[in-house]
């Protein structure tokens, strides 16, 4: 069986959990005998791919007439006229980009009036720049990839690749699987961006089957998008085996205990609740340093709040971390905290627990469905969060037990088992097409 999969990022070039999940899933699929053709907008040459079929979208030549451009599916025409959207920022960033992007789109429309022939699109390979235009162009690339590839199923991840999946399905008449790792309601809360919401809804409607990373996310699709629950199947994420830490990395014996937040510093991830909990812990336990590892639109507010609470000497901001830096951070940590306001799954607690770090997680997360040996609190309850942090720091036997039991638990969450469930979905769809 061969799967044509469209992603937006792939390790080591990642901005969040999506790339990590794609890597784990493709590894698991390969181990289950599935051949994966994985397409990314731009390949950097360092992708940690087990399979040979990783396609660089920017290397695909588009040969399209004006007539085909006019007759694009409604979803793609919609994409073409929309402005730049960043999936991990606030609506204010979107508003600032609209005027600039509309001018650029007018120029783009003028160029396309004569058709696109033998053209290669240049993708940033990230989440910055003219993202919405790149999503549209990626969909055009998808139609070209279909012409030169043999496959049985199409698999797409989140809204960035939904238009590509729609285009591929229309061009090939193959079944489409939409994998939802997060929704616009998770990213934006009550300030949902209509453009992204409509793309998500179009992709979910076009999909023959939908995979969600948690029942938490499944409920969102049913209640907010009106999707039939029978069309949705939950397949929880897993964790990749952790590398053995070098002796010099294992510095948990330091007198100062480190409590870590690792993730995007956005409202979805609850960083300001982490700051408030840190202040409450410091009223009772001074020998501790809080670390916020990540970047995002709330970083400035977090820094200002830390300064206002006069705890800068016990608080450190590292900026965005990835790769070996993440491993080193976990090696130094005594506690990991994920205070997310809305978390479809949350792979980072699994990574922390796999590194022997006790974890405190939000009840408003998908990963809470699969973990028993993590402390669960409501994201808004900073008293409970602070008490949990204090308890782990103050009582080493509790921390040790949580570390031992937690690592045993996450070791049972394997990507090849998650991939086996996805394989069954593929087989059912193919059988229905016969």
N, C-alpha and C positions, 0 to 999 in steps of 0.2 A: 504494500500500500504506500502511496506517495501523497504527501500533503504540501500544498502551496500555502505558506504562512507569511503574512505581512506584519512586520513589527516596526517600531519607530526607533528603538535603541537596543544595543546589545553590548554586554560587558566586553572590555572594561569601560566603554564610553556610555555611562549611564547618569541620569539625573534623579532617579528614584527607584522604587521597587519593581516597576514594569520590566525593565531590562533584566533584572535579576530573575524574575519569574519566568521570562521567556527563555533565559538560559537554562534554568532548571528543568522546565517543561520539555524543551527540545532534547536535552540530555536523556530525560526519561523516555521520550518517544523513540529515540534511536535504540535504547536498550530494550524496547518492546517491539523491535523489528519494523519501525515506521521510518520511511525515508522522508526527510524534511527539506523542502526547498524554502529557505528563509530569506525574505527580501527586506532590506533596510533602505531608507532613502539615500544614505551615504555610508559606505564602509571605510574604515580608517586603516585597515590592514592588520589590526592587532586583536580582532575579535576572537574570543575564546571558544570557537565553534568546534564541536565534535564531528559535525557533518560537513561534507565538502561543498554542498550546494548553498552557499551564502551569496546572494546576488546584491550587487551595488546598484541601486536605482538610478544613480546619477550617470551610470555608464550605459543606460538603455537609450537607444535612439528612437525618437517618436516620429512617425510618418503619418500625419493626420490631415485630412482635408478640412476646409471651412465648413462643408456640409456636415461632416461628422461632429465638429465642434458645436454646430447649431443644434444637432439632434442628440446631444448628450442627455443622459437621464436627468430628471428633474433635480435629483439630489446633487449632481455635479454642477449643474448650471447655478444652483443655489450657492454652492461653495465658491464659484468663480467670482461672484459679486460681493462676497463678504470681506470683512477686513481682518487684520491680523489679530490672532488670539493666542495668548500664552496659557497653557493649562494649569500652571502652578502659581499664578499671580492674581492680584485683586482686580475687580472690574474697572478700577481707576486706570490701570495700565492699558486696558482695552480701549477706554475712551480716548486716551492720549494718542493711541495709534491710529484711530479711525481716519482722521483728516489726512495724515501722511499716506496711509495705504490707499485711500480713494484716488489720490493723484496718481499713484503708481499703477493702479488698476486701469485707469484711463489710458495710460501709455501702453500697458500690456494688451488691452483690447485692440488698440490701433495696430500693434504688431501682429495680432492673431487674425486680422481681417483677411489676410492673404493665405491663411492656413499655416499649419506647422509641418514642415517637411524636413526630415533628417535632423531634427533638433534634439539636443541633450539638455535636460534641466539640471541646474546646479542647486543641490540641496545643502542646507547648513549642517544637517545631521544632528540637530539639537532642537531646542524649544524656543530659540530666539529668532529674531528676524521676521520675515514675512511668512509666518507659520501657516496661516490659513491658505495663502496662495500655494505654499508647498504641499499642503494636504490635497489640494485640487490637482496639482501637477503629479503628485504621487499616484492619484487615481488613474491618470492618463498612462502613467508608466505601467500600472497594474494590467491594463488592457493589452499592452504590448508584451508583457511577460507571459501572459496566457497564450499568446500566439506561438511562443517558442518552448513551452514547457508541457510535459505530460504529468497529470496529477489526477487524484480521485476526489479530493476534498479541499476546500479553501478555509483557512483559519485566520481570523483577524483579531487584533488586540486593541480594545478601547477606541474612542471616537476618532483619533488621529488616523486610524487605518480603516475605519468603517467604509468611507467612500471608495477606497481601493478594493475592498471586498465586494461592494455592490457592483463596481465596474467589472471585476473579474468574474463574478457570477453571471452577469448579463452576457459577457463575451464567451463563456465556456459552458453555461448551463450545468455547472457542478454545484453540489450542495455547499452552503455557506454556514460556518460556525463562528458566532460572535462571542468573544471571550471578554467578559466585563471585570476589570480589576478595580475600577472606580467610576463613579458617575459624577455629573456636574453638581448634583446635590451634595456629594461628599466634598468636592473641591470648594464650592462657593456658598454652601448653606442656603440661606434665604435669598441671596442675590444671584440667582441662577442666570447665566448668560444664555439668552434665547437661541443664538446661533449654534452654540455647542449642543444645547438640549435637542434642537431639531435634527442635528446630524446624528446624535445618539439614537433618537427615536426612529429615524430612517433606517439606520443600521440594524436595530433590533427588529424592526418590522420585516426587513429583507432577509434576515437570518433564518435558516431552517431549524437551527438549534442554538440555544444560548447557554453558555457556561458562566456561572458566577463563582467568585472565589469564596463566598460564604452565603449562608442563609440570610444573614443581615442584608447583603446586597440584593439577593433574590426578592426580598420583601420590598425593597426600594423600587425595583423594576416593575413589580406588580402594582404597587400603590401610586407611584409617580408617573410611570410610563404606560400603564394600562396593558401590560404584557400578560398573556395567558400563562399561569404558573406551570402548566403541563409542558410548555415549550422550554422551560428553564431547568437546568440541572446544576447543582452545586458540586464543585470539585475543589476542595481546599488546597491551598498552596502547601509547600513543604520547605525543607531547608537543605542546602548543599552541605556535604561533609566539611567540617572545619579543618583548617590546616593546623598541624601541631605547632604550638607557640615555642619560639626559641627561649632558652632560659633567661636571657637578658630582657625579654619582653614581659616576662611574668613578674610584674612589680607590684602585685597586690599587697605585699607586705609593708608598703609605705605607711608611715604613721597617719598621713592625711588620707581619709577615705574619699573616693571620687564617685559622684552620682552623675550619671550621664543621660542626656537627652540627645538622640541622634535622628535627624530627619529634617524635612523642609520646615523652615520657620514661617509657617503660614497658619491662618486661623484653623484650618482643618486639623492640624497636628497639635493644637493646644499648648504652644510654648509659653504663653503668659500664665497659664495655670501652673506650669512647672516652676516658673519664677516665684509665684506666690507661695507654693508649697515649700520651696527652698528657704524662703524667709522664715516660715514657721518652724522648720527643722533647726535653723540656726539659733533660734531662741532657746533651744534645749541642748544642742550638740554643735560645738564650735569646730571640732577637728574634722572638717569636711569641706570639700570643694565641689561645687556644682559646675558641670560642663555642658554647654549647649553647642553641639556639633551640627552645623547646617547653615543654610542661607535661605533668605526669603523676604517677603515684603514686610513681615513683622519684626525683623531683626532690630531695626532702629528703635522701635517701641520697647522691645525686650531689654535692650541696653539701657535705655532711659529709665525704665522701671527698676532695674538692678541698681542704677546709680541713685535713684530717689530713695530706695530702701537701704542705702548705705551698706551694701554687701559686695561691692566690687572686688574686695580682697579675697572673697570666698567664691567668686564666680568667674568663669572663663569662657570666652567665645572663640571657637576654633575656625569657624567658616566651614565650607562644604568639605566633607571627607569621603574618600572612596578607596577601594582596594586594600592594600596593606595598612594604610592609616586607620581604617576601621578596625582591623584585627588588633592593632596596637592600642586603640582606644578601649576596646573591650578588655584587653589584657590588664589595663590599668583600673578598670571600673569595679567598684564594690556593689553597685546597684544600677540597673537600667530602668528608666521610666518612659513609658509611652502614654501620654495623657490625651490622646486624640479625641477630638470632638466627634468625628465621624470617620471611621477607618474600615473600609471594605474588608481588608484582611489585616495586613501588618506583618511583614516578614522579619523586620528587625528584632522583635523580641525573640524569635526563634534563633536568630544568629547570636544574640546575646546569651541566651540560655545554653546554646551549643558551645559557647566559650566559658561556661561555668559562672555566668553572671546571673544572680537572682533578678527576676523581672517583675515590675509593677505595670499593669496594663489597664487601659480603659475598658469598661464594660461595653462601651459603644464601639466595639471592634469585632471583626469577623474572627480574628485569631482567638478571641475569648471562647469561641465555640469548641476549640480543639485542645485547649490547655487547661490542665487541672493544677499544675504546680507553679502557677504564677499568681500573684496577688492581684485581684480585680477591684477597681474602684470606679465610681462615676467621675468623668473628667472634671466636672464642676466642683467636686467635693475635695477641696484642697486640704481640709483638715484630715480626712481619711488618707489622702495621698501622703501628707507629711507624717502621719502616724506610721504608715507602712514603711516609709523610708527610714524613719527613726528606729523602728523595731529591728530592721535588718542590720543597721549600723551598730546598734547598741548590743545586740545579742548574737555574737558570732556563731554559736551552734545552730541557730535558726537559719542564718545565711548559708552555712555549710550544707545543711539538709536541703534547702531550696536549690542550691547549686547542683547537688548530686541527683536529686529527683528530677529537676528540670532538664538536665542533660539527657537522662535516660528517656524522658518523655519525647523530646524533640528528635532523638535518634530514630524513633518509630515513625516519624513523619517523612516518608521517602518520596522523592520525585518520580521514581519509576512506578510507584503504586498510584500516584495521582495520574500519571500518564496512561496507565493501564485503563483507568476509567474514561479518559479522553478517547483512547483507542476504541473502546466499546461504542462510544457515541458516533465516531466515524463509521464503524462497521454497520451500525443501525441505519445511518443516513444513506450509505451506499446501497444497502439492501433495499431500502425504500425506493431508490431510483431505478432498480432493475425491473 
